[in-house]
Amino acid sequence: MAKRDLLKLPDDLDGNLRALLNTPPPPHGTPGSRKAAPKPPAKPKKNQRRRYAKPAATGTYAYESAPVIRPKRKAAKKR
């Protein structure tokens, strides 16, 4: 037998490719399927109550009553 005879495919390659492309993919769960199983629906989240922290009364902290010290400005240069 010649090498050319071995390289020739006995079946219809174009027809097989067309048939494969026209078939839908197998559904999930079947062997050979690469399709992922659908995720279950998400559970509804329980509403959690947030605790409200009341702000401290005015004058509680020392920095609120401390005097404001502003830095002195430098004198302008004489020309």
DOLODREN-30042 format. One record per atom (N, C-alpha, C, O): x, y, z; atom name; residue in one letter; chain. Coordinates in steps of 0.02 Angstrom, whole numbers. Layout:
<pts>
{px->X | py->Y | pz->Z | atome->CA | residu->A | chaine->A}
...
</pts>
This chain:
<pts>
{px->42 | py->-60 | pz->0 | atome->N | residu->M | chaine->A}
{px->0 | py->0 | pz->0 | atome->CA | residu->M | chaine->A}
{px->44 | py->62 | pz->0 | atome->C | residu->M | chaine->A}
{px->96 | py->64 | pz->32 | atome->O | residu->M | chaine->A}
{px->22 | py->110 | pz->-36 | atome->N | residu->A | chaine->A}
{px->59 | py->173 | pz->-39 | atome->CA | residu->A | chaine->A}
{px->40 | py->217 | pz->20 | atome->C | residu->A | chaine->A}
{px->-13 | py->209 | pz->51 | atome->O | residu->A | chaine->A}
{px->85 | py->264 | pz->35 | atome->N | residu->K | chaine->A}
{px->72 | py->309 | pz->91 | atome->CA | residu->K | chaine->A}
{px->10 | py->352 | pz->78 | atome->C | residu->K | chaine->A}
{px->-27 | py->370 | pz->124 | atome->O | residu->K | chaine->A}
{px->0 | py->369 | pz->16 | atome->N | residu->R | chaine->A}
{px->-58 | py->411 | pz->-1 | atome->CA | residu->R | chaine->A}
{px->-123 | py->376 | pz->17 | atome->C | residu->R | chaine->A}
{px->-170 | py->409 | pz->39 | atome->O | residu->R | chaine->A}
{px->-127 | py->313 | pz->8 | atome->N | residu->D | chaine->A}
{px->-189 | py->278 | pz->24 | atome->CA | residu->D | chaine->A}
{px->-202 | py->278 | pz->99 | atome->C | residu->D | chaine->A}
{px->-260 | py->279 | pz->121 | atome->O | residu->D | chaine->A}
{px->-149 | py->276 | pz->140 | atome->N | residu->L | chaine->A}
{px->-158 | py->276 | pz->212 | atome->CA | residu->L | chaine->A}
{px->-180 | py->344 | pz->238 | atome->C | residu->L | chaine->A}
{px->-216 | py->349 | pz->288 | atome->O | residu->L | chaine->A}
{px->-159 | py->398 | pz->204 | atome->N | residu->L | chaine->A}
{px->-176 | py->465 | pz->227 | atome->CA | residu->L | chaine->A}
{px->-248 | py->484 | pz->211 | atome->C | residu->L | chaine->A}
{px->-277 | py->528 | pz->243 | atome->O | residu->L | chaine->A}
{px->-278 | py->451 | pz->162 | atome->N | residu->K | chaine->A}
{px->-347 | py->468 | pz->143 | atome->CA | residu->K | chaine->A}
{px->-395 | py->441 | pz->196 | atome->C | residu->K | chaine->A}
{px->-391 | py->384 | pz->217 | atome->O | residu->K | chaine->A}
{px->-441 | py->484 | pz->216 | atome->N | residu->L | chaine->A}
{px->-490 | py->463 | pz->266 | atome->CA | residu->L | chaine->A}
{px->-548 | py->429 | pz->230 | atome->C | residu->L | chaine->A}
{px->-573 | py->454 | pz->180 | atome->O | residu->L | chaine->A}
{px->-569 | py->371 | pz->255 | atome->N | residu->P | chaine->A}
{px->-623 | py->335 | pz->221 | atome->CA | residu->P | chaine->A}
{px->-691 | py->367 | pz->229 | atome->C | residu->P | chaine->A}
{px->-735 | py->357 | pz->187 | atome->O | residu->P | chaine->A}
{px->-702 | py->406 | pz->283 | atome->N | residu->D | chaine->A}
{px->-768 | py->434 | pz->293 | atome->CA | residu->D | chaine->A}
{px->-772 | py->506 | pz->268 | atome->C | residu->D | chaine->A}
{px->-721 | py->536 | pz->250 | atome->O | residu->D | chaine->A}
{px->-831 | py->533 | pz->268 | atome->N | residu->D | chaine->A}
{px->-842 | py->601 | pz->243 | atome->CA | residu->D | chaine->A}
{px->-829 | py->650 | pz->300 | atome->C | residu->D | chaine->A}
{px->-872 | py->660 | pz->343 | atome->O | residu->D | chaine->A}
{px->-770 | py->681 | pz->300 | atome->N | residu->L | chaine->A}
{px->-751 | py->727 | pz->354 | atome->CA | residu->L | chaine->A}
{px->-795 | py->789 | pz->355 | atome->C | residu->L | chaine->A}
{px->-817 | py->810 | pz->409 | atome->O | residu->L | chaine->A}
{px->-808 | py->817 | pz->297 | atome->N | residu->D | chaine->A}
{px->-850 | py->878 | pz->295 | atome->CA | residu->D | chaine->A}
{px->-920 | py->864 | pz->321 | atome->C | residu->D | chaine->A}
{px->-949 | py->903 | pz->358 | atome->O | residu->D | chaine->A}
{px->-947 | py->807 | pz->301 | atome->N | residu->G | chaine->A}
{px->-1014 | py->789 | pz->325 | atome->CA | residu->G | chaine->A}
{px->-1016 | py->778 | pz->399 | atome->C | residu->G | chaine->A}
{px->-1064 | py->798 | pz->433 | atome->O | residu->G | chaine->A}
{px->-964 | py->745 | pz->426 | atome->N | residu->N | chaine->A}
{px->-961 | py->733 | pz->499 | atome->CA | residu->N | chaine->A}
{px->-955 | py->799 | pz->538 | atome->C | residu->N | chaine->A}
{px->-988 | py->808 | pz->589 | atome->O | residu->N | chaine->A}
{px->-914 | py->845 | pz->513 | atome->N | residu->L | chaine->A}
{px->-906 | py->910 | pz->547 | atome->CA | residu->L | chaine->A}
{px->-972 | py->949 | pz->546 | atome->C | residu->L | chaine->A}
{px->-991 | py->979 | pz->596 | atome->O | residu->L | chaine->A}
{px->-1006 | py->949 | pz->488 | atome->N | residu->R | chaine->A}
{px->-1070 | py->984 | pz->484 | atome->CA | residu->R | chaine->A}
{px->-1121 | py->954 | pz->532 | atome->C | residu->R | chaine->A}
{px->-1159 | py->991 | pz->564 | atome->O | residu->R | chaine->A}
{px->-1121 | py->888 | pz->539 | atome->N | residu->A | chaine->A}
{px->-1169 | py->856 | pz->584 | atome->CA | residu->A | chaine->A}
{px->-1153 | py->872 | pz->657 | atome->C | residu->A | chaine->A}
{px->-1198 | py->882 | pz->697 | atome->O | residu->A | chaine->A}
{px->-1088 | py->875 | pz->674 | atome->N | residu->L | chaine->A}
{px->-1069 | py->892 | pz->743 | atome->CA | residu->L | chaine->A}
{px->-1087 | py->964 | pz->760 | atome->C | residu->L | chaine->A}
{px->-1109 | py->978 | pz->816 | atome->O | residu->L | chaine->A}
{px->-1078 | py->1009 | pz->713 | atome->N | residu->L | chaine->A}
{px->-1093 | py->1079 | pz->726 | atome->CA | residu->L | chaine->A}
{px->-1167 | py->1092 | pz->732 | atome->C | residu->L | chaine->A}
{px->-1188 | py->1139 | pz->766 | atome->O | residu->L | chaine->A}
{px->-1208 | py->1052 | pz->700 | atome->N | residu->N | chaine->A}
{px->-1280 | py->1063 | pz->702 | atome->CA | residu->N | chaine->A}
{px->-1313 | py->1032 | pz->763 | atome->C | residu->N | chaine->A}
{px->-1370 | py->1049 | pz->778 | atome->O | residu->N | chaine->A}
{px->-1279 | py->988 | pz->799 | atome->N | residu->T | chaine->A}
{px->-1310 | py->957 | pz->858 | atome->CA | residu->T | chaine->A}
{px->-1299 | py->1002 | pz->919 | atome->C | residu->T | chaine->A}
{px->-1245 | py->1030 | pz->927 | atome->O | residu->T | chaine->A}
{px->-1349 | py->1008 | pz->961 | atome->N | residu->P | chaine->A}
{px->-1341 | py->1049 | pz->1021 | atome->CA | residu->P | chaine->A}
{px->-1295 | py->1014 | pz->1071 | atome->C | residu->P | chaine->A}
{px->-1288 | py->953 | pz->1069 | atome->O | residu->P | chaine->A}
{px->-1263 | py->1051 | pz->1116 | atome->N | residu->P | chaine->A}
{px->-1220 | py->1019 | pz->1166 | atome->CA | residu->P | chaine->A}
{px->-1261 | py->976 | pz->1214 | atome->C | residu->P | chaine->A}
{px->-1320 | py->990 | pz->1225 | atome->O | residu->P | chaine->A}
{px->-1231 | py->925 | pz->1242 | atome->N | residu->P | chaine->A}
{px->-1268 | py->882 | pz->1289 | atome->CA | residu->P | chaine->A}
{px->-1285 | py->920 | pz->1352 | atome->C | residu->P | chaine->A}
{px->-1247 | py->963 | pz->1374 | atome->O | residu->P | chaine->A}
{px->-1342 | py->904 | pz->1383 | atome->N | residu->P | chaine->A}
{px->-1361 | py->940 | pz->1445 | atome->CA | residu->P | chaine->A}
{px->-1314 | py->922 | pz->1502 | atome->C | residu->P | chaine->A}
{px->-1280 | py->871 | pz->1500 | atome->O | residu->P | chaine->A}
{px->-1313 | py->965 | pz->1553 | atome->N | residu->H | chaine->A}
{px->-1269 | py->953 | pz->1609 | atome->CA | residu->H | chaine->A}
{px->-1290 | py->889 | pz->1645 | atome->C | residu->H | chaine->A}
{px->-1349 | py->871 | pz->1645 | atome->O | residu->H | chaine->A}
{px->-1242 | py->857 | pz->1676 | atome->N | residu->G | chaine->A}
{px->-1256 | py->796 | pz->1713 | atome->CA | residu->G | chaine->A}
{px->-1245 | py->733 | pz->1673 | atome->C | residu->G | chaine->A}
{px->-1237 | py->679 | pz->1702 | atome->O | residu->G | chaine->A}
{px->-1245 | py->737 | pz->1607 | atome->N | residu->T | chaine->A}
{px->-1233 | py->678 | pz->1566 | atome->CA | residu->T | chaine->A}
{px->-1158 | py->667 | pz->1561 | atome->C | residu->T | chaine->A}
{px->-1120 | py->715 | pz->1561 | atome->O | residu->T | chaine->A}
{px->-1136 | py->605 | pz->1558 | atome->N | residu->P | chaine->A}
{px->-1064 | py->593 | pz->1552 | atome->CA | residu->P | chaine->A}
{px->-1037 | py->622 | pz->1486 | atome->C | residu->P | chaine->A}
{px->-1068 | py->614 | pz->1434 | atome->O | residu->P | chaine->A}
{px->-979 | py->655 | pz->1490 | atome->N | residu->G | chaine->A}
{px->-949 | py->686 | pz->1431 | atome->CA | residu->G | chaine->A}
{px->-970 | py->757 | pz->1421 | atome->C | residu->G | chaine->A}
{px->-947 | py->790 | pz->1375 | atome->O | residu->G | chaine->A}
{px->-1014 | py->782 | pz->1463 | atome->N | residu->S | chaine->A}
{px->-1036 | py->851 | pz->1457 | atome->CA | residu->S | chaine->A}
{px->-989 | py->896 | pz->1496 | atome->C | residu->S | chaine->A}
{px->-971 | py->882 | pz->1553 | atome->O | residu->S | chaine->A}
{px->-969 | py->951 | pz->1464 | atome->N | residu->R | chaine->A}
{px->-925 | py->999 | pz->1498 | atome->CA | residu->R | chaine->A}
{px->-966 | py->1057 | pz->1526 | atome->C | residu->R | chaine->A}
{px->-938 | py->1104 | pz->1555 | atome->O | residu->R | chaine->A}
{px->-1030 | py->1053 | pz->1518 | atome->N | residu->K | chaine->A}
{px->-1073 | py->1107 | pz->1542 | atome->CA | residu->K | chaine->A}
{px->-1079 | py->1103 | pz->1618 | atome->C | residu->K | chaine->A}
{px->-1091 | py->1049 | pz->1645 | atome->O | residu->K | chaine->A}
{px->-1071 | py->1158 | pz->1651 | atome->N | residu->A | chaine->A}
{px->-1074 | py->1160 | pz->1725 | atome->CA | residu->A | chaine->A}
{px->-1146 | py->1154 | pz->1747 | atome->C | residu->A | chaine->A}
{px->-1192 | py->1178 | pz->1714 | atome->O | residu->A | chaine->A}
{px->-1156 | py->1122 | pz->1804 | atome->N | residu->A | chaine->A}
{px->-1223 | py->1116 | pz->1832 | atome->CA | residu->A | chaine->A}
{px->-1247 | py->1184 | pz->1855 | atome->C | residu->A | chaine->A}
{px->-1207 | py->1224 | pz->1880 | atome->O | residu->A | chaine->A}
{px->-1311 | py->1199 | pz->1849 | atome->N | residu->P | chaine->A}
{px->-1335 | py->1265 | pz->1870 | atome->CA | residu->P | chaine->A}
{px->-1330 | py->1273 | pz->1945 | atome->C | residu->P | chaine->A}
{px->-1339 | py->1226 | pz->1984 | atome->O | residu->P | chaine->A}
{px->-1315 | py->1335 | pz->1965 | atome->N | residu->K | chaine->A}
{px->-1309 | py->1349 | pz->2037 | atome->CA | residu->K | chaine->A}
{px->-1378 | py->1354 | pz->2068 | atome->C | residu->K | chaine->A}
{px->-1425 | py->1377 | pz->2036 | atome->O | residu->K | chaine->A}
{px->-1385 | py->1333 | pz->2131 | atome->N | residu->P | chaine->A}
{px->-1450 | py->1340 | pz->2164 | atome->CA | residu->P | chaine->A}
{px->-1465 | py->1414 | pz->2176 | atome->C | residu->P | chaine->A}
{px->-1418 | py->1454 | pz->2182 | atome->O | residu->P | chaine->A}
{px->-1528 | py->1433 | pz->2179 | atome->N | residu->P | chaine->A}
{px->-1544 | py->1504 | pz->2190 | atome->CA | residu->P | chaine->A}
{px->-1518 | py->1527 | pz->2259 | atome->C | residu->P | chaine->A}
{px->-1517 | py->1488 | pz->2307 | atome->O | residu->P | chaine->A}
{px->-1499 | py->1589 | pz->2262 | atome->N | residu->A | chaine->A}
{px->-1471 | py->1617 | pz->2324 | atome->CA | residu->A | chaine->A}
{px->-1525 | py->1622 | pz->2377 | atome->C | residu->A | chaine->A}
{px->-1582 | py->1638 | pz->2363 | atome->O | residu->A | chaine->A}
{px->-1504 | py->1607 | pz->2439 | atome->N | residu->K | chaine->A}
{px->-1551 | py->1612 | pz->2495 | atome->CA | residu->K | chaine->A}
{px->-1560 | py->1685 | pz->2514 | atome->C | residu->K | chaine->A}
{px->-1512 | py->1724 | pz->2512 | atome->O | residu->K | chaine->A}
{px->-1620 | py->1705 | pz->2532 | atome->N | residu->P | chaine->A}
{px->-1629 | py->1775 | pz->2553 | atome->CA | residu->P | chaine->A}
{px->-1592 | py->1789 | pz->2618 | atome->C | residu->P | chaine->A}
{px->-1593 | py->1748 | pz->2664 | atome->O | residu->P | chaine->A}
{px->-1560 | py->1846 | pz->2621 | atome->N | residu->K | chaine->A}
{px->-1522 | py->1863 | pz->2681 | atome->CA | residu->K | chaine->A}
{px->-1568 | py->1889 | pz->2736 | atome->C | residu->K | chaine->A}
{px->-1617 | py->1924 | pz->2723 | atome->O | residu->K | chaine->A}
{px->-1552 | py->1870 | pz->2797 | atome->N | residu->K | chaine->A}
{px->-1591 | py->1892 | pz->2855 | atome->CA | residu->K | chaine->A}
{px->-1570 | py->1964 | pz->2872 | atome->C | residu->K | chaine->A}
{px->-1511 | py->1980 | pz->2874 | atome->O | residu->K | chaine->A}
{px->-1619 | py->2006 | pz->2883 | atome->N | residu->N | chaine->A}
{px->-1605 | py->2075 | pz->2899 | atome->CA | residu->N | chaine->A}
{px->-1578 | py->2079 | pz->2971 | atome->C | residu->N | chaine->A}
{px->-1611 | py->2059 | pz->3018 | atome->O | residu->N | chaine->A}
{px->-1517 | py->2104 | pz->2977 | atome->N | residu->Q | chaine->A}
{px->-1487 | py->2111 | pz->3043 | atome->CA | residu->Q | chaine->A}
{px->-1495 | py->2184 | pz->3065 | atome->C | residu->Q | chaine->A}
{px->-1483 | py->2230 | pz->3027 | atome->O | residu->Q | chaine->A}
{px->-1516 | py->2192 | pz->3128 | atome->N | residu->R | chaine->A}
{px->-1524 | py->2259 | pz->3155 | atome->CA | residu->R | chaine->A}
{px->-1457 | py->2286 | pz->3177 | atome->C | residu->R | chaine->A}
{px->-1418 | py->2251 | pz->3210 | atome->O | residu->R | chaine->A}
{px->-1443 | py->2346 | pz->3157 | atome->N | residu->R | chaine->A}
{px->-1380 | py->2378 | pz->3177 | atome->CA | residu->R | chaine->A}
{px->-1392 | py->2419 | pz->3240 | atome->C | residu->R | chaine->A}
{px->-1442 | py->2454 | pz->3245 | atome->O | residu->R | chaine->A}
{px->-1346 | py->2413 | pz->3287 | atome->N | residu->R | chaine->A}
{px->-1353 | py->2451 | pz->3348 | atome->CA | residu->R | chaine->A}
{px->-1330 | py->2523 | pz->3335 | atome->C | residu->R | chaine->A}
{px->-1277 | py->2534 | pz->3306 | atome->O | residu->R | chaine->A}
{px->-1371 | py->2570 | pz->3356 | atome->N | residu->Y | chaine->A}
{px->-1355 | py->2641 | pz->3346 | atome->CA | residu->Y | chaine->A}
{px->-1319 | py->2666 | pz->3408 | atome->C | residu->Y | chaine->A}
{px->-1346 | py->2665 | pz->3463 | atome->O | residu->Y | chaine->A}
{px->-1257 | py->2689 | pz->3398 | atome->N | residu->A | chaine->A}
{px->-1219 | py->2717 | pz->3454 | atome->CA | residu->A | chaine->A}
{px->-1232 | py->2792 | pz->3458 | atome->C | residu->A | chaine->A}
{px->-1220 | py->2829 | pz->3410 | atome->O | residu->A | chaine->A}
{px->-1258 | py->2814 | pz->3514 | atome->N | residu->K | chaine->A}
{px->-1273 | py->2885 | pz->3523 | atome->CA | residu->K | chaine->A}
{px->-1208 | py->2923 | pz->3531 | atome->C | residu->K | chaine->A}
{px->-1163 | py->2900 | pz->3565 | atome->O | residu->K | chaine->A}
{px->-1202 | py->2981 | pz->3500 | atome->N | residu->P | chaine->A}
{px->-1140 | py->3021 | pz->3507 | atome->CA | residu->P | chaine->A}
{px->-1133 | py->3047 | pz->3578 | atome->C | residu->P | chaine->A}
{px->-1182 | py->3058 | pz->3614 | atome->O | residu->P | chaine->A}
{px->-1071 | py->3058 | pz->3598 | atome->N | residu->A | chaine->A}
{px->-1057 | py->3084 | pz->3665 | atome->CA | residu->A | chaine->A}
{px->-1080 | py->3156 | pz->3671 | atome->C | residu->A | chaine->A}
{px->-1084 | py->3192 | pz->3621 | atome->O | residu->A | chaine->A}
{px->-1096 | py->3176 | pz->3731 | atome->N | residu->A | chaine->A}
{px->-1119 | py->3245 | pz->3743 | atome->CA | residu->A | chaine->A}
{px->-1063 | py->3294 | pz->3728 | atome->C | residu->A | chaine->A}
{px->-1004 | py->3278 | pz->3734 | atome->O | residu->A | chaine->A}
{px->-1082 | py->3354 | pz->3708 | atome->N | residu->T | chaine->A}
{px->-1033 | py->3406 | pz->3691 | atome->CA | residu->T | chaine->A}
{px->-995 | py->3425 | pz->3754 | atome->C | residu->T | chaine->A}
{px->-1024 | py->3434 | pz->3807 | atome->O | residu->T | chaine->A}
{px->-929 | py->3433 | pz->3747 | atome->N | residu->G | chaine->A}
{px->-887 | py->3452 | pz->3803 | atome->CA | residu->G | chaine->A}
{px->-859 | py->3392 | pz->3841 | atome->C | residu->G | chaine->A}
{px->-828 | py->3400 | pz->3893 | atome->O | residu->G | chaine->A}
{px->-869 | py->3333 | pz->3816 | atome->N | residu->T | chaine->A}
{px->-844 | py->3273 | pz->3849 | atome->CA | residu->T | chaine->A}
{px->-769 | py->3266 | pz->3841 | atome->C | residu->T | chaine->A}
{px->-734 | py->3244 | pz->3886 | atome->O | residu->T | chaine->A}
{px->-744 | py->3285 | pz->3783 | atome->N | residu->Y | chaine->A}
{px->-673 | py->3276 | pz->3768 | atome->CA | residu->Y | chaine->A}
{px->-633 | py->3340 | pz->3782 | atome->C | residu->Y | chaine->A}
{px->-660 | py->3395 | pz->3777 | atome->O | residu->Y | chaine->A}
{px->-569 | py->3331 | pz->3801 | atome->N | residu->A | chaine->A}
{px->-527 | py->3388 | pz->3819 | atome->CA | residu->A | chaine->A}
{px->-512 | py->3432 | pz->3759 | atome->C | residu->A | chaine->A}
{px->-505 | py->3493 | pz->3767 | atome->O | residu->A | chaine->A}
{px->-506 | py->3403 | pz->3701 | atome->N | residu->Y | chaine->A}
{px->-487 | py->3444 | pz->3643 | atome->CA | residu->Y | chaine->A}
{px->-544 | py->3492 | pz->3623 | atome->C | residu->Y | chaine->A}
{px->-532 | py->3539 | pz->3586 | atome->O | residu->Y | chaine->A}
{px->-604 | py->3480 | pz->3647 | atome->N | residu->E | chaine->A}
{px->-659 | py->3526 | pz->3629 | atome->CA | residu->E | chaine->A}
{px->-654 | py->3591 | pz->3667 | atome->C | residu->E | chaine->A}
{px->-675 | py->3644 | pz->3642 | atome->O | residu->E | chaine->A}
{px->-627 | py->3589 | pz->3727 | atome->N | residu->S | chaine->A}
{px->-623 | py->3650 | pz->3768 | atome->CA | residu->S | chaine->A}
{px->-553 | py->3681 | pz->3766 | atome->C | residu->S | chaine->A}
{px->-543 | py->3734 | pz->3796 | atome->O | residu->S | chaine->A}
{px->-505 | py->3651 | pz->3731 | atome->N | residu->A | chaine->A}
{px->-437 | py->3678 | pz->3729 | atome->CA | residu->A | chaine->A}
{px->-437 | py->3741 | pz->3685 | atome->C | residu->A | chaine->A}
{px->-472 | py->3744 | pz->3635 | atome->O | residu->A | chaine->A}
{px->-395 | py->3791 | pz->3704 | atome->N | residu->P | chaine->A}
{px->-392 | py->3851 | pz->3663 | atome->CA | residu->P | chaine->A}
{px->-357 | py->3837 | pz->3596 | atome->C | residu->P | chaine->A}
{px->-312 | py->3795 | pz->3592 | atome->O | residu->P | chaine->A}
{px->-379 | py->3872 | pz->3545 | atome->N | residu->V | chaine->A}
{px->-351 | py->3862 | pz->3478 | atome->CA | residu->V | chaine->A}
{px->-288 | py->3905 | pz->3472 | atome->C | residu->V | chaine->A}
{px->-291 | py->3966 | pz->3480 | atome->O | residu->V | chaine->A}
{px->-231 | py->3872 | pz->3459 | atome->N | residu->I | chaine->A}
{px->-167 | py->3908 | pz->3452 | atome->CA | residu->I | chaine->A}
{px->-150 | py->3908 | pz->3378 | atome->C | residu->I | chaine->A}
{px->-140 | py->3855 | pz->3347 | atome->O | residu->I | chaine->A}
{px->-146 | py->3969 | pz->3351 | atome->N | residu->R | chaine->A}
{px->-129 | py->3974 | pz->3280 | atome->CA | residu->R | chaine->A}
{px->-57 | py->3997 | pz->3274 | atome->C | residu->R | chaine->A}
{px->-35 | py->4041 | pz->3311 | atome->O | residu->R | chaine->A}
{px->-19 | py->3967 | pz->3228 | atome->N | residu->P | chaine->A}
{px->51 | py->3988 | pz->3220 | atome->CA | residu->P | chaine->A}
{px->55 | py->4059 | pz->3192 | atome->C | residu->P | chaine->A}
{px->14 | py->4080 | pz->3152 | atome->O | residu->P | chaine->A}
{px->106 | py->4095 | pz->3217 | atome->N | residu->K | chaine->A}
{px->114 | py->4165 | pz->3194 | atome->CA | residu->K | chaine->A}
{px->144 | py->4164 | pz->3124 | atome->C | residu->K | chaine->A}
{px->184 | py->4122 | pz->3107 | atome->O | residu->K | chaine->A}
{px->123 | py->4213 | pz->3084 | atome->N | residu->R | chaine->A}
{px->147 | py->4218 | pz->3016 | atome->CA | residu->R | chaine->A}
{px->215 | py->4252 | pz->3016 | atome->C | residu->R | chaine->A}
{px->230 | py->4296 | pz->3057 | atome->O | residu->R | chaine->A}
{px->257 | py->4230 | pz->2969 | atome->N | residu->K | chaine->A}
{px->322 | py->4261 | pz->2963 | atome->CA | residu->K | chaine->A}
{px->314 | py->4329 | pz->2930 | atome->C | residu->K | chaine->A}
{px->268 | py->4339 | pz->2890 | atome->O | residu->K | chaine->A}
{px->357 | py->4375 | pz->2948 | atome->N | residu->A | chaine->A}
{px->355 | py->4441 | pz->2918 | atome->CA | residu->A | chaine->A}
{px->378 | py->4438 | pz->2846 | atome->C | residu->A | chaine->A}
{px->420 | py->4397 | pz->2828 | atome->O | residu->A | chaine->A}
{px->349 | py->4481 | pz->2805 | atome->N | residu->A | chaine->A}
{px->366 | py->4482 | pz->2734 | atome->CA | residu->A | chaine->A}
{px->436 | py->4509 | pz->2725 | atome->C | residu->A | chaine->A}
{px->459 | py->4551 | pz->2764 | atome->O | residu->A | chaine->A}
{px->472 | py->4485 | pz->2675 | atome->N | residu->K | chaine->A}
{px->540 | py->4508 | pz->2662 | atome->CA | residu->K | chaine->A}
{px->539 | py->4579 | pz->2635 | atome->C | residu->K | chaine->A}
{px->496 | py->4598 | pz->2595 | atome->O | residu->K | chaine->A}
{px->588 | py->4619 | pz->2657 | atome->N | residu->K | chaine->A}
{px->595 | py->4687 | pz->2632 | atome->CA | residu->K | chaine->A}
{px->634 | py->4685 | pz->2568 | atome->C | residu->K | chaine->A}
{px->681 | py->4647 | pz->2561 | atome->O | residu->K | chaine->A}
{px->614 | py->4727 | pz->2521 | atome->N | residu->R | chaine->A}
{px->650 | py->4729 | pz->2457 | atome->CA | residu->R | chaine->A}
{px->700 | py->4784 | pz->2453 | atome->C | residu->R | chaine->A}
{px->733 | py->4792 | pz->2402 | atome->O | residu->R | chaine->A}
</pts>
